[in-house]
Amino acid sequence: MQQDNYKENLKEALKNLIKVNESIFNSLIDISMQGDLKEWNNAVPIGETHQFDFELFKNSGDTNIQLLVKLIENVDATFETIKNINSIQLDG
């Protein structure tokens, strides 16, 4: 029973890591819209939507973007390691 609680807490931690990376990714977009992508952002019509690929940010020359990219990669690696060493499958 205690092992089940432990594994459930690990699953919650993994879900939190997903949320953390989503939040950092949103920050990457926000920062880029005022930095590297400012001209493009100003030219996009209001209401138009776009999806951004993580690879776009990996090639940024902005030091702050690069620090956040590395953080996302570290969180991803931690997520995968915890998931794999504990044989955890997340639903959905």
C-alpha atoms as one frame of an Amber mdcrd trajectory, in Angstrom:
protein
   0.000   0.000   0.000   2.784   2.423   0.879   4.453   1.643  -2.468   1.198
   2.554  -4.275   1.102   5.947  -2.528   4.744   6.522  -3.386   4.151   5.772
  -7.074   1.034   7.981  -7.124   3.088  10.837  -5.702   5.709  10.255  -8.378
   2.964  10.457 -11.022   1.822  13.771  -9.560   5.408  15.024  -9.613   5.652
  14.060 -13.291   2.412  15.904 -14.062   3.846  18.943 -12.289   6.995  18.755
 -14.405   4.798  18.830 -17.519   3.064  21.962 -16.200   6.409  23.570 -15.382
   7.668  23.019 -18.916   4.447  24.365 -20.404   4.840  27.494 -18.303   8.496
  27.955 -19.275   7.617  27.400 -22.949   4.935  30.103 -22.704   7.574  32.413
 -21.234   9.878  31.610 -24.170   7.164  32.729 -26.553   6.366  35.883 -24.567
  10.024  36.896 -24.299  10.685  36.145 -27.960   7.714  38.266 -29.032   9.448
  41.248 -27.445  12.928  40.195 -28.594  13.953  37.966 -31.509  10.430  37.817
 -32.978   9.331  41.404 -32.261   9.189  42.488 -35.911   7.267  39.370 -36.902
   4.938  39.777 -33.906   4.160  43.360 -34.888   3.290  42.253 -38.440   0.902
  39.433 -37.464  -2.765  40.456 -37.626  -4.581  40.564 -34.277  -6.519  37.349
 -33.682  -4.313  35.217 -35.906  -2.966  32.131 -34.131   0.309  30.273 -34.607
   2.004  27.263 -33.104   5.660  27.453 -32.194   8.106  24.591 -32.419  10.668
  24.230 -29.625  13.410  24.027 -32.282  12.797  27.695 -33.126  13.953  28.710
 -29.673  16.954  26.382 -29.646  18.453  28.501 -32.435  17.898  31.840 -30.705
  20.883  34.076 -30.088  19.249  35.505 -26.956  21.108  34.366 -23.827  17.942
  34.414 -21.711  16.100  32.247 -24.232  19.026  29.832 -24.269  18.949  29.559
 -20.466  15.233  28.749 -20.558  15.765  26.233 -23.379  18.375  24.449 -21.254
  15.990  24.471 -18.289  13.227  22.876 -20.386  15.688  20.237 -21.601  16.781
  19.518 -18.005  13.181  19.209 -16.836  12.471  16.880 -19.794  15.463  14.710
 -18.918  14.405  14.547 -15.262  10.844  13.678 -16.289  12.027  10.843 -18.550
  14.438   9.470 -15.944  11.838   9.397 -13.152   9.275   7.864 -15.512  11.673
   5.184 -16.753  13.344   4.120 -13.507   9.938   3.758 -11.864   8.180   2.142
 -14.867   5.455   4.783 -14.805   2.902   5.177 -17.569   0.899   8.388 -17.526
  -2.647   8.375 -18.866  -3.441  10.842 -21.648
